[in-house]
């Protein structure tokens, strides 16, 4: 029983470590302010990406991808599967490999 309590306390400390390192300054904006920046998080399994339109966009087929997109204050999440084609701008943060994607794109998806 003692090991369980110690492991639980250690896990809670590790979970709380990121907020503690930034000084617990997590706050939300008021709902009256419109948010105009768009972004999309993608994570999952894809086919090899290819670049189109003069290397300005990247396209790939999603084997199983979870997405979370934010557009003007609306957040939408879901899944792409069965080889859905996705076209996004080339500029991204994160990892876009030949079979995996864990990236944030500066553009909203409209599935």
C-alpha positions as CSV (number, residue, x, y, z in Angstrom):
1,X,0.0,0.0,0.0
2,X,2.9,2.3,0.7
3,X,4.3,1.9,-2.8
4,X,0.9,2.8,-4.3
5,X,0.7,6.0,-2.2
6,X,4.3,7.0,-3.1
7,X,3.8,6.3,-6.8
8,X,0.5,8.3,-6.8
9,X,2.2,11.3,-5.1
10,X,5.1,11.1,-7.6
11,X,2.7,11.0,-10.6
12,X,0.7,14.0,-9.2
13,X,4.0,16.0,-8.8
14,X,5.0,15.1,-12.4
15,X,1.6,16.2,-13.7
16,X,1.7,19.5,-11.8
17,X,5.3,20.2,-12.8
18,X,4.6,22.2,-16.0
19,X,2.2,24.6,-14.4
20,X,4.6,25.0,-11.4
21,X,7.5,25.9,-13.7
22,X,5.6,28.7,-15.4
23,X,4.5,30.2,-12.1
24,X,0.9,29.1,-12.2
25,X,0.0,31.9,-14.5
26,X,-2.6,30.0,-16.5
27,X,-5.6,32.1,-17.3
28,X,-8.2,32.4,-20.0
29,X,-9.3,35.4,-22.0
30,X,-12.8,36.8,-21.4
31,X,-15.4,35.5,-23.8
32,X,-16.1,39.0,-25.2
33,X,-12.8,39.1,-27.0
34,X,-12.9,37.4,-30.4
35,X,-10.0,35.1,-31.2
36,X,-8.9,35.5,-34.8
37,X,-5.9,33.2,-35.0
38,X,-6.5,29.8,-36.6
39,X,-4.6,26.6,-35.8
40,X,-4.9,22.9,-36.3
41,X,-3.3,20.1,-34.3
42,X,-2.8,16.7,-36.1
43,X,-1.5,13.5,-34.6
44,X,-1.6,10.1,-36.1
45,X,-0.6,7.7,-38.9
46,X,-0.4,9.0,-42.5
47,X,1.1,8.1,-45.9
48,X,4.2,9.9,-47.2
49,X,3.5,13.6,-47.6
50,X,4.0,15.3,-51.0
51,X,4.3,19.0,-51.7
52,X,2.1,20.7,-54.2
53,X,1.6,24.2,-55.8
54,X,5.3,25.1,-55.8
55,X,6.0,23.6,-52.3
56,X,3.5,26.0,-50.7
57,X,1.2,23.2,-49.5
58,X,1.6,19.7,-48.2
59,X,-0.8,16.9,-48.9
60,X,-1.1,13.4,-47.6
61,X,-3.6,10.6,-46.9
62,X,-4.7,10.0,-43.4
63,X,-4.8,6.4,-42.3
64,X,-5.9,7.3,-38.8
65,X,-5.4,10.9,-37.6
66,X,-6.9,12.8,-34.7
67,X,-7.4,16.5,-35.3
68,X,-8.3,19.5,-33.2
69,X,-8.9,22.7,-35.1
70,X,-9.6,26.2,-33.8
71,X,-11.4,28.8,-35.9
72,X,-12.8,32.1,-34.6
73,X,-13.3,30.8,-31.1
74,X,-14.8,27.5,-32.2
75,X,-12.9,24.3,-31.4
76,X,-13.7,21.1,-33.3
77,X,-12.1,17.7,-32.9
78,X,-12.5,14.5,-34.7
79,X,-10.8,11.8,-36.7
80,X,-9.7,11.3,-40.3
81,X,-9.4,7.7,-41.5
82,X,-9.9,5.5,-44.6
83,X,-7.3,7.4,-46.7
84,X,-9.0,10.9,-46.4
85,X,-6.9,13.4,-48.4
86,X,-5.7,16.4,-46.3
87,X,-4.2,19.6,-47.8
88,X,-2.5,22.0,-45.4
89,X,0.1,24.8,-45.7
90,X,3.7,23.7,-45.6
91,X,4.7,25.8,-42.6
92,X,4.1,23.8,-39.4
93,X,5.5,23.3,-35.9
94,X,6.2,19.7,-34.8
95,X,7.0,16.5,-36.7
96,X,5.7,15.6,-40.1
97,X,7.4,12.4,-41.1
98,X,6.8,9.8,-43.8
99,X,4.3,7.8,-41.7
100,X,3.6,9.9,-38.6
101,X,2.4,13.4,-37.9
102,X,2.5,15.3,-34.6
103,X,2.2,18.9,-35.8
104,X,0.5,22.2,-35.4
105,X,-0.5,24.0,-38.6
106,X,-1.4,27.7,-38.8
107,X,-4.6,27.1,-40.7
108,X,-8.1,25.8,-39.6
109,X,-9.6,22.6,-41.1
110,X,-13.2,22.6,-42.3
111,X,-14.2,18.9,-42.4
